[in-house]
Amino acid sequence: MIIERLKQSGLKGRGGAGFPTGLKWEAVKNAKADKKYIICNASEGEPGVAKDFFILKKYPEEVIKGIKIALKEIDNSSAYIFLNPKYFPKLEKKLKKAIGILPIVLFKKPHGYICGEESTLLNIIEGKSKLPRLKPPFPTEKGLWDRPTLINNVETFYQVFQIAQGKYQADRFYTLGGKVKKKGVFRLPENLAIKQILEQTGNWPNFDFFVQAGGGMSGEILTSAELDKPAGGAGSVIIYKRSSDPMKVLRQWAKFFMNESCGQCVPCREGTFRLNEALKKKNFNQEMVNDLLFVLAETSLCPLGRGAAVPFIGYLNKIYARKN
């Protein structure tokens, strides 16, 4: 039984949240409903993360076979691939060939960063506004058109197929970017320390640096002395020079999160706007910025607002404080 094999493998979702895959599949399988849905989340709108595109380009058949396993395991189900529109020109032909006659819809509609959030993509497929839903209920109970819905990342479905074939090696795909010699996607053990990832890919910097790890632009900030831990999240590692203009980095993040906020909840809508405005000033009020970040992290409706606070808090405490 594939669900037991998923549990035994210890596979966790590779989209960022890291929820145990076997438990999620079990919840959807056991839910009572006349119809169920499966969604492969290939939105990948996070700057600094490119592994899903890499996998879909290189291993489209394996991903589709992973979805096919889910279709077989979960009764009365059909599937969607929620694909980043930018990927369509290069991937549509390969994916449609791999899909064949399977009940899998390759979904194409313009969307943004917020659409990677699982409840938001449900709304988009249903033709509603690009807004996240309140949880609970969770998609496994009440997802697409109020039916139990299994949502997994591209890499997760790829690894499901590896497990089914007895080929799973507890590895994962990492996206390396920023000030590195060899940018790109690398396949390495899933619990490898960031320091080892950089060393084994020939990317250990020869300058004073810091790292943003896990979630691309929303990733955790780590100094070069804090790299004895896995990248986690979506598996991204971005290198920055410590000598870089600190305000340039902060303003880049602030503008991105302000532009990508859906505006539904006040903490994120107002918080990201005011954060962006505050950081336009060279001598910004750090106490006020810290208050904004606290509210974002603790009261935002969805992961966009909560995750937006993460890089700023780390940067201000570990990097900016040393520059000023």
FENFEN-V230993 format. One record per residue. N is the residue number from 1. SS is DSSP state (A for helix, B for strand, O for the rest). PSI is psi in radians with two decimals (NA if undefined). OMEGA is omega in radians with two decimals (999 if undefined). Layout:
BEGIN
N_SS_PSI_OMEGA ; N_SS_PSI_OMEGA
END
This chain:
BEGIN
1_O_2.20_-3.01 ; 2_A_-0.62_-3.11 ; 3_A_-0.72_3.10 ; 4_A_-0.64_3.12 ; 5_A_-0.62_3.08 ; 6_A_-0.72_3.11 ; 7_A_-0.80_-3.11 ; 8_A_-0.56_-3.12 ; 9_A_-0.43_-3.08 ; 10_O_0.22_-3.11 ; 11_O_2.30_3.06 ; 12_B_2.69_-3.12 ; 13_O_2.43_-3.07 ; 14_O_0.34_3.12 ; 15_O_-0.18_3.12 ; 16_O_-0.68_-3.08 ; 17_O_-0.54_3.08 ; 18_O_0.54_3.12 ; 19_O_2.44_-3.14 ; 20_B_2.14_-3.04 ; 21_A_-0.77_-3.11 ; 22_A_-0.70_3.14 ; 23_A_-0.68_3.13 ; 24_A_-0.79_3.12 ; 25_A_-0.72_-3.13 ; 26_A_-0.72_-3.13 ; 27_A_-0.74_-3.14 ; 28_A_-0.72_-3.14 ; 29_A_-0.70_-3.07 ; 30_A_-0.20_3.14 ; 31_O_2.50_-3.13 ; 32_O_2.02_3.13 ; 33_O_2.69_3.14 ; 34_O_-0.26_-3.13 ; 35_O_2.48_3.12 ; 36_B_2.80_-3.09 ; 37_B_2.69_3.09 ; 38_B_2.30_3.13 ; 39_B_2.24_3.00 ; 40_B_1.94_-3.10 ; 41_B_1.77_3.12 ; 42_B_0.57_-3.12 ; 43_O_-0.81_3.07 ; 44_O_1.12_3.11 ; 45_O_0.11_-3.09 ; 46_O_2.03_3.08 ; 47_O_2.27_-3.13 ; 48_O_-0.02_3.12 ; 49_O_2.21_-3.10 ; 50_O_0.22_-3.04 ; 51_A_-0.59_-3.11 ; 52_A_-0.73_3.08 ; 53_A_-0.75_3.13 ; 54_A_-0.81_-3.11 ; 55_A_-0.79_-3.12 ; 56_A_-0.55_3.13 ; 57_A_-0.68_-3.05 ; 58_A_-0.57_-3.05 ; 59_O_0.88_-3.10 ; 60_A_-0.67_-3.12 ; 61_A_-0.70_-3.12 ; 62_A_-0.70_3.12 ; 63_A_-0.80_3.14 ; 64_A_-0.67_3.10 ; 65_A_-0.57_3.06 ; 66_A_-0.72_3.08 ; 67_A_-0.67_3.12 ; 68_A_-0.65_3.09 ; 69_A_-0.72_3.11 ; 70_A_-0.72_3.12 ; 71_A_-0.65_-3.14 ; 72_A_-0.65_-3.08 ; 73_A_-0.59_-3.08 ; 74_O_1.95_-3.05 ; 75_O_2.62_3.05 ; 76_O_0.76_-3.09 ; 77_B_2.71_2.98 ; 78_B_2.93_-2.96 ; 79_B_2.77_3.03 ; 80_B_2.57_2.90 ; 81_B_1.96_-3.10 ; 82_B_1.59_-2.94 ; 83_B_2.38_3.03 ; 84_O_2.17_-3.09 ; 85_A_-0.52_3.14 ; 86_A_-0.35_-3.10 ; 87_A_-0.30_-3.03 ; 88_A_-0.85_-3.09 ; 89_A_-0.58_-3.08 ; 90_A_-0.31_-3.01 ; 91_A_-0.34_-3.01 ; 92_A_-0.84_-3.09 ; 93_A_-0.81_-3.14 ; 94_A_-0.76_-3.09 ; 95_A_-0.73_3.13 ; 96_A_-0.62_3.08 ; 97_A_-0.74_3.14 ; 98_A_-0.60_-3.14 ; 99_A_-0.73_3.13 ; 100_O_-2.16_-3.10 ; 101_O_0.15_3.14 ; 102_O_2.62_3.14 ; 103_O_1.12_-3.13 ; 104_B_2.14_3.12 ; 105_B_2.22_3.05 ; 106_B_1.81_-2.97 ; 107_B_2.23_-3.14 ; 108_O_2.04_3.05 ; 109_O_2.38_3.14 ; 110_O_2.37_3.11 ; 111_O_-3.12_-3.08 ; 112_O_-2.87_-3.05 ; 113_A_-0.76_-3.10 ; 114_A_-0.40_-3.06 ; 115_A_-0.22_3.04 ; 116_A_-0.32_3.08 ; 117_O_2.25_-2.89 ; 118_A_-0.67_-3.12 ; 119_A_-0.48_3.09 ; 120_A_-0.73_-3.14 ; 121_A_-0.49_3.04 ; 122_A_-0.80_3.13 ; 123_A_-0.68_-3.11 ; 124_A_-0.77_3.11 ; 125_A_-0.61_3.13 ; 126_O_-0.04_3.13 ; 127_O_0.31_-3.13 ; 128_O_-3.08_-3.13 ; 129_O_2.73_3.14 ; 130_O_1.26_-3.09 ; 131_O_2.45_3.09 ; 132_O_2.74_3.12 ; 133_O_2.75_3.03 ; 134_O_2.50_3.08 ; 135_O_2.50_-0.12 ; 136_O_2.97_0.04 ; 137_O_2.68_3.12 ; 138_O_2.79_-3.12 ; 139_O_-0.54_3.13 ; 140_O_-0.41_3.11 ; 141_O_-0.82_-3.03 ; 142_O_1.55_-3.06 ; 143_O_-2.04_-3.10 ; 144_A_2.18_-3.08 ; 145_A_0.72_3.08 ; 146_A_0.33_3.11 ; 147_O_2.68_3.08 ; 148_O_2.31_-3.02 ; 149_B_2.26_3.07 ; 150_B_2.10_3.10 ; 151_B_2.08_3.08 ; 152_B_2.72_3.11 ; 153_B_2.80_3.11 ; 154_A_-0.89_-3.10 ; 155_A_-0.59_3.13 ; 156_A_-0.81_3.12 ; 157_A_-0.64_3.07 ; 158_A_-0.79_-3.12 ; 159_A_-0.53_3.05 ; 160_A_-0.77_3.11 ; 161_A_-0.71_3.12 ; 162_A_-0.71_3.12 ; 163_A_-0.77_3.13 ; 164_A_-0.55_-3.13 ; 165_O_-0.03_-3.11 ; 166_O_0.44_-3.07 ; 167_O_0.07_-3.09 ; 168_O_2.28_-3.08 ; 169_O_0.38_3.14 ; 170_O_0.74_3.08 ; 171_B_3.09_3.09 ; 172_B_3.01_-3.12 ; 173_B_2.33_3.13 ; 174_B_2.44_3.02 ; 175_B_2.11_3.12 ; 176_B_2.29_-3.09 ; 177_B_-2.99_-3.09 ; 178_B_-2.46_-3.10 ; 179_O_1.14_3.12 ; 180_O_2.73_3.14 ; 181_O_-0.68_-3.05 ; 182_O_1.56_3.11 ; 183_O_2.72_3.06 ; 184_B_-2.88_-3.11 ; 185_B_2.29_-3.09 ; 186_B_2.54_3.13 ; 187_B_2.06_-3.05 ; 188_B_2.94_3.11 ; 189_B_2.50_-3.01 ; 190_O_-0.47_-3.11 ; 191_O_0.31_3.12 ; 192_O_2.40_3.10 ; 193_B_2.62_-3.13 ; 194_A_-0.70_3.11 ; 195_A_-0.75_3.13 ; 196_A_-0.63_3.10 ; 197_A_-0.82_-3.13 ; 198_A_-0.72_-3.13 ; 199_A_-0.78_-3.06 ; 200_A_-0.35_3.10 ; 201_O_0.08_-3.14 ; 202_O_0.59_-3.05 ; 203_O_0.29_3.10 ; 204_O_2.12_-3.06 ; 205_O_2.65_3.06 ; 206_O_0.48_3.11 ; 207_O_2.93_3.13 ; 208_O_2.20_-2.99 ; 209_B_2.95_2.93 ; 210_B_2.92_-3.01 ; 211_B_2.52_2.93 ; 212_B_2.03_-2.95 ; 213_B_2.55_3.00 ; 214_B_-1.16_-2.98 ; 215_O_0.57_-3.12 ; 216_A_-2.27_-3.08 ; 217_A_-0.36_3.09 ; 218_A_0.21_-3.08 ; 219_O_2.90_-3.13 ; 220_B_2.46_3.10 ; 221_B_2.22_-3.13 ; 222_B_2.45_3.05 ; 223_B_2.96_-3.13 ; 224_O_-0.24_3.11 ; 225_O_0.01_-3.08 ; 226_O_0.47_-2.98 ; 227_O_0.29_3.09 ; 228_O_0.80_3.13 ; 229_O_2.72_3.13 ; 230_B_2.76_3.11 ; 231_O_-0.68_3.13 ; 232_O_-2.93_3.09 ; 233_O_-2.26_3.14 ; 234_O_0.10_3.03 ; 235_O_0.55_3.12 ; 236_B_2.60_3.06 ; 237_B_2.02_-3.13 ; 238_B_2.24_-3.11 ; 239_B_2.35_3.06 ; 240_B_2.54_2.99 ; 241_B_2.37_3.09 ; 242_O_-0.46_-3.09 ; 243_O_-0.08_-3.13 ; 244_O_2.71_3.11 ; 245_O_2.01_-3.07 ; 246_A_-0.63_-3.12 ; 247_A_-0.55_3.12 ; 248_A_-0.76_3.14 ; 249_A_-0.84_-3.11 ; 250_A_-0.73_-3.13 ; 251_A_-0.62_3.10 ; 252_A_-0.82_3.13 ; 253_A_-0.81_-3.07 ; 254_A_-0.75_-3.14 ; 255_A_-0.72_3.14 ; 256_A_-0.90_-3.08 ; 257_A_-0.60_3.08 ; 258_A_-0.79_-3.12 ; 259_A_-0.54_-3.06 ; 260_A_-0.18_3.10 ; 261_O_2.36_-3.13 ; 262_O_-0.34_3.10 ; 263_O_0.08_-3.07 ; 264_O_-0.76_-3.09 ; 265_O_2.52_-3.08 ; 266_A_-0.78_-3.10 ; 267_A_-0.72_-3.11 ; 268_A_-0.78_-3.12 ; 269_A_-0.89_-3.12 ; 270_A_-0.64_-3.09 ; 271_A_-0.82_-3.13 ; 272_A_-0.61_3.10 ; 273_A_-0.85_-3.10 ; 274_A_-0.55_3.08 ; 275_A_-0.78_3.12 ; 276_A_-0.74_3.13 ; 277_A_-0.75_-3.11 ; 278_A_-0.68_-3.06 ; 279_O_-0.04_3.02 ; 280_O_-0.37_3.14 ; 281_O_2.40_-3.13 ; 282_O_-0.79_3.11 ; 283_O_1.30_-3.09 ; 284_O_2.79_3.14 ; 285_O_1.74_-3.04 ; 286_A_-0.56_3.11 ; 287_A_-0.75_3.11 ; 288_A_-0.74_3.12 ; 289_A_-0.73_3.11 ; 290_A_-0.66_3.09 ; 291_A_-0.75_3.11 ; 292_A_-0.76_-3.12 ; 293_A_-0.65_3.11 ; 294_A_-0.79_-3.14 ; 295_A_-0.75_3.10 ; 296_A_-0.85_-3.05 ; 297_A_-0.61_-2.99 ; 298_A_-0.37_-3.00 ; 299_A_-0.04_3.14 ; 300_O_2.58_-3.10 ; 301_O_-0.75_-3.03 ; 302_O_3.07_-3.09 ; 303_A_-0.34_3.14 ; 304_A_-0.91_-3.13 ; 305_A_-0.75_-3.12 ; 306_A_-0.71_-3.14 ; 307_A_-0.49_-3.13 ; 308_A_-0.57_-3.10 ; 309_A_-0.46_-2.99 ; 310_A_-0.95_-3.09 ; 311_A_-0.62_-3.13 ; 312_A_-0.79_-3.13 ; 313_A_-0.81_3.14 ; 314_A_-0.76_-3.10 ; 315_A_-0.80_-3.11 ; 316_A_-0.62_-3.11 ; 317_A_-0.57_-3.00 ; 318_A_-0.56_-3.02 ; 319_A_-0.95_-3.08 ; 320_A_-0.68_-3.10 ; 321_A_-0.54_-3.13 ; 322_A_-0.37_-3.12 ; 323_A_-0.35_-3.01 ; 324_O_NA_999
END
